[in-house]
Amino acid sequence: MRKLAVIGLGTMGRPMATHLARTGFDVTGVDTDAVARRRFAGALRPSEVDFSALEAIVTILPEGEHVQDAYERWILPSAKSGTALIECSTIDIDTAKRLHAAASGRGLSQIDAPVSGGPEAAGAGWLSMMVGGHPDDVRKAQHVLETLAKKISHFGAPGSGQAAKACHNMICGVTAMAVMEGFALAEALGLDPSQFHALCSGSAAQSWTLENRCPVPGVVSGAPASNGYAPGFAARLMAKDLRLAHLASDSSGQATPFGEMAAKAFTSFADDTGGDLDFSSYYEHLRIRRYTTKDS
């Protein structure tokens, strides 16, 4: 399986497409946005692609509605029977199940395989993938998955990859809030942030967010906070992912009060600011709230 398309050349899609091309795949980049197309050599509009000539199609788009539109307008009418469809976006579970049903009804092999790890991992083939789909469909996509990811977890039936991603993202969001609030409180109490970071790094407070998204500028040189909060992972995407987790919570009947609070906090923050900076920029919002509270 060497001839494929990547639909969606954004923050994650472009480095994924670049890595696939670098490792020997014949990759067609596809995007409706002209700016995104200019950033990937030879990229095409969806209407310019011969989907019947592809062996695999990777979709990685912002929302479930965008994925469904791509399936209905371009993929399902044109892809040949047996084509492997690999849905890497983070979308709601019900849409993931509908996409699988529609694809399998046309003889297409379809899995949901949302990703985690950020653009750096996407460009290096070090992603983590949470996979849902029938075993035969997963095996058909295995070569692509193994090129993109260092960790592949097959959770079961169609939609279970998105279910795992929702749970994973809720942990990430709640942990991020705890890290930022902890550092904001440490600053308010006059603690040195670098010393506090060193303490947490070797203790029970250790986490991926602490190491990779320390919210205090200058503490971790490679963190977005030390680079003007340039993403990274944008706050609006964190808000979206936490809303999806809350939707899954509602549909399952399982209470997730901290997840709900994190979803509301990040959504409000993204709505107020545009949400284009890294999610760790919420730390500055916490600091502003402290000064506002003291002054009022």
C-alpha positions in Angstrom: 0.0 0.0 0.0 2.0 3.0 -1.3 -0.4 5.3 -3.1 -2.5 7.4 -0.7 -4.0 10.8 0.0 -4.0 12.9 3.2 -7.1 15.1 3.4 -6.4 18.0 5.8 -3.0 19.7 5.7 -3.2 21.6 9.0 -1.2 21.4 12.2 -1.2 17.6 12.3 -2.0 16.6 8.7 0.8 18.4 7.0 3.6 16.8 9.1 1.9 13.4 8.8 1.8 13.7 5.1 5.4 14.9 5.0 6.5 12.0 7.0 4.6 9.5 4.9 6.2 10.9 1.7 9.6 10.9 3.3 9.3 7.2 4.1 8.4 6.1 0.6 4.7 6.6 0.2 3.2 8.3 -2.9 1.3 11.0 -1.1 -1.3 13.4 -2.5 -2.0 16.2 -0.1 -5.5 17.5 -0.2 -7.1 20.6 1.3 -9.8 23.1 0.5 -7.6 25.9 1.8 -5.2 27.5 -0.7 -2.7 28.5 2.0 -2.6 25.0 3.3 -2.0 23.6 -0.2 0.9 26.0 -0.8 2.7 24.5 2.2 2.7 20.9 0.8 4.3 20.3 -2.6 1.8 19.2 -5.3 -1.3 19.5 -3.0 -4.7 19.5 -4.7 -8.2 20.6 -4.1 -10.5 17.7 -3.3 -12.3 18.1 -6.7 -9.0 17.6 -8.5 -8.2 14.2 -6.9 -8.9 10.8 -8.5 -9.9 9.0 -5.4 -10.5 5.8 -7.4 -6.7 5.5 -7.9 -5.8 5.5 -4.2 -5.1 2.5 -2.0 -5.6 4.4 1.2 -7.1 7.7 2.3 -6.2 9.4 5.6 -8.5 12.1 6.9 -7.5 14.5 9.6 -9.9 17.5 9.8 -11.1 19.9 12.5 -14.6 18.7 13.2 -16.9 15.7 12.7 -19.0 17.7 10.2 -15.9 18.3 8.0 -15.1 14.6 8.0 -18.6 13.6 7.2 -18.7 16.2 4.3 -15.4 14.8 2.9 -16.8 11.3 3.0 -20.1 12.2 1.5 -18.8 14.5 -1.3 -15.6 12.9 -2.4 -14.6 9.7 -0.8 -17.7 7.5 -0.7 -18.8 8.3 -4.3 -15.4 7.7 -5.8 -13.1 5.4 -3.8 -12.8 1.9 -5.2 -13.9 -1.1 -3.2 -11.3 -2.2 -0.7 -9.7 1.2 -0.3 -8.4 1.6 3.3 -10.0 4.7 5.0 -8.0 5.8 8.1 -9.9 8.5 10.0 -7.4 10.3 12.3 -9.4 13.3 13.3 -10.7 13.7 16.8 -14.5 13.6 16.5 -17.6 12.4 18.4 -18.2 8.6 18.7 -21.6 8.6 17.0 -20.2 10.3 13.9 -17.3 7.8 13.8 -19.7 4.9 13.9 -21.9 6.4 11.1 -18.8 6.9 8.9 -17.8 3.3 9.4 -21.3 2.0 8.5 -21.5 4.2 5.4 -18.0 3.1 4.2 -18.5 -0.6 4.9 -21.8 -0.4 3.0 -19.8 0.5 -0.1 -17.2 -2.1 0.3 -14.5 0.2 1.8 -12.3 -0.8 4.7 -12.6 1.9 7.4 -11.2 2.5 10.9 -11.1 5.3 13.4 -7.6 6.1 14.5 -7.3 9.4 16.3 -3.8 10.5 17.2 -1.9 12.0 20.1 1.5 13.5 20.4 1.5 16.9 18.6 3.0 18.1 15.4 6.6 17.2 16.4 5.6 13.5 16.8 3.5 13.6 13.7 6.5 14.7 11.6 8.8 12.0 13.2 6.4 9.0 13.1 6.2 8.9 16.9 2.4 9.4 17.3 0.2 7.4 19.6 -2.9 6.0 17.8 -6.1 4.9 19.4 -7.8 2.5 17.0 -11.4 1.3 16.5 -12.4 -1.1 13.8 -12.8 -4.7 12.7 -9.5 -6.7 12.9 -9.3 -7.2 9.1 -9.7 -3.5 8.5 -7.0 -2.6 11.0 -4.6 -5.1 9.4 -5.3 -3.6 6.0 -4.2 -0.2 7.4 -1.4 -1.5 9.5 1.5 -0.4 7.3 0.3 3.2 7.3 -0.4 3.1 11.0 3.1 1.7 11.8 4.7 4.4 9.7 2.9 7.2 11.6 2.9 5.9 15.1 5.2 4.3 17.6 2.3 3.2 19.8 -0.9 1.7 18.3 -3.7 0.6 20.6 -6.6 -1.3 19.1 -9.5 -1.0 21.5 -12.1 -2.9 19.6 -15.2 -2.2 17.5 -15.7 0.9 15.2 -15.9 4.0 17.4 -13.8 2.7 20.2 -10.7 4.6 19.1 -12.7 7.8 19.4 -14.0 6.6 22.8 -10.4 6.1 24.0 -9.3 9.5 22.7 -12.2 11.2 24.6 -11.1 9.6 27.8 -7.4 10.3 27.1 -8.1 14.0 26.3 -10.1 14.5 29.4 -7.2 13.3 31.5 -4.9 15.7 29.5 -7.2 18.6 30.0 -7.8 18.1 33.7 -4.1 17.5 34.3 -3.2 20.7 32.3 -5.6 22.7 34.5 -4.0 21.3 37.7 -0.4 22.1 36.4 -1.3 25.7 35.5 -3.2 26.3 38.7 -0.4 24.8 40.7 2.2 27.1 39.1 -0.1 30.1 39.4 -0.4 29.4 43.1 3.3 28.8 43.5 3.9 32.2 41.9 1.3 33.9 44.1 3.1 32.4 47.2 6.5 33.7 46.0 8.1 30.4 45.0 10.8 30.2 42.4 9.1 28.6 39.3 12.3 26.8 38.1 12.9 25.3 41.6 9.2 24.3 41.8 9.4 22.7 38.4 12.4 20.7 39.4 10.6 19.5 42.5 7.5 18.4 40.6 9.6 16.7 37.9 10.9 14.2 40.4 7.8 13.7 42.5 4.2 12.5 42.4 3.3 15.7 40.5 5.2 14.5 37.4 3.2 14.5 34.1 3.6 15.0 30.4 2.1 18.4 30.7 4.6 19.4 33.3 7.6 18.4 31.2 6.4 19.6 27.8 3.9 22.4 28.5 5.3 24.0 31.6 3.2 27.2 31.6 5.8 29.6 33.0 8.0 31.4 30.4 11.6 30.6 30.6 11.4 27.5 32.8 11.5 24.9 30.0 13.2 26.4 26.9 11.3 24.3 24.3 7.9 24.8 25.8 5.4 27.1 24.1 5.4 29.3 27.1 9.0 30.2 26.4 8.2 31.0 22.8 5.3 33.4 23.2 2.9 30.5 23.7 3.0 29.6 20.0 1.3 26.2 19.6 1.9 23.4 20.3 -1.7 22.5 20.7 -4.0 25.5 20.5 -6.4 26.3 23.3 -9.4 26.1 21.0 -8.5 22.5 20.1 -8.2 21.6 23.8 -11.6 23.2 24.3 -13.0 21.1 21.4 -11.5 17.9 22.7 -12.8 18.4 26.2 -16.3 19.2 24.8 -16.2 15.9 23.0 -15.2 14.1 26.2 -18.1 15.8 28.0 -20.5 14.7 25.2 -19.2 11.1 25.7 -19.8 11.5 29.4 -23.4 12.6 28.9 -24.1 9.8 26.4 -22.7 7.1 28.7 -24.3 8.4 31.9 -20.9 8.6 33.7 -20.4 11.7 35.7 -17.0 13.5 35.1 -17.3 16.7 37.1 -13.6 17.8 36.8 -13.8 17.1 33.0 -16.9 19.2 32.8 -15.2 22.1 34.6 -12.1 21.9 32.4 -14.3 21.9 29.3 -16.2 25.0 30.4 -13.0 26.8 31.4 -11.1 26.2 28.2 -14.2 26.9 26.0 -14.7 30.2 27.8 -11.0 31.1 27.4 -11.0 30.1 23.7 -14.1 32.1 23.1 -12.7 35.2 24.8 -9.2 35.1 23.2 -9.7 33.3 19.8 -7.9 30.3 21.3 -5.0 30.3 18.8 -2.2 30.3 21.3 -1.1 27.1 23.0 -3.4 25.8 25.7 -0.8 26.6 28.3 -1.5 30.3 27.7 -4.4 29.8 30.1 -1.8 30.3 32.8 -1.7 34.0 31.9 -5.5 34.2 32.3 -5.1 32.8 35.8 -2.5 35.4 36.7 -4.7 38.2 35.3 -7.6 36.9 37.4 -5.4 37.0 40.5 -4.4 40.6 39.9 -8.0 41.6 39.1 -9.3 39.9 42.2 -6.7 41.6 44.4 -7.4 45.0 42.9 -11.2 44.8 43.2 
